[in-house]
Amino acid sequence: GEHEAMLCPGGGELSTIELRRSAPRGSSDGLAGIGVNFTIHHITKDVFITGLVGGGAAERDGRLRAGDLVVGIDGAPIGGHPSVQMLADRTRGPPGSKVSVTVARPA
């Protein structure tokens, strides 16, 4: 269900990183993100960070890295059927609001 524990594959380390959303210049809908590009593995459905947007919240914070495995957003597990749209919806919100991203890194 919704409350399964976020488990780190391979016994690595989980890190939860809290960021403040910042609106990109020219954001059309007034919503802000964290400046992270995600990719979803087509077989395993694992969600990875592929890059950080220059000047975005994540790049300025410095803790998220390309290659990080994303296991949760705001404390909720990603789940088995992620989509890029769902990730965008969960990471975007009012400028200045907080969002936490939980990532797993190999031990």
ABEGO torsion letter per residue (X at the ends): XAABBBBBBGGBBBBBBBBBBBBBBGBAAGBBBAGBBBBBBAAAGBBBBABBBBGBAAAAAGABBBGBBBABBGGBBAEABBBAAAAAAAABBBBGBBBBBBBBBBX
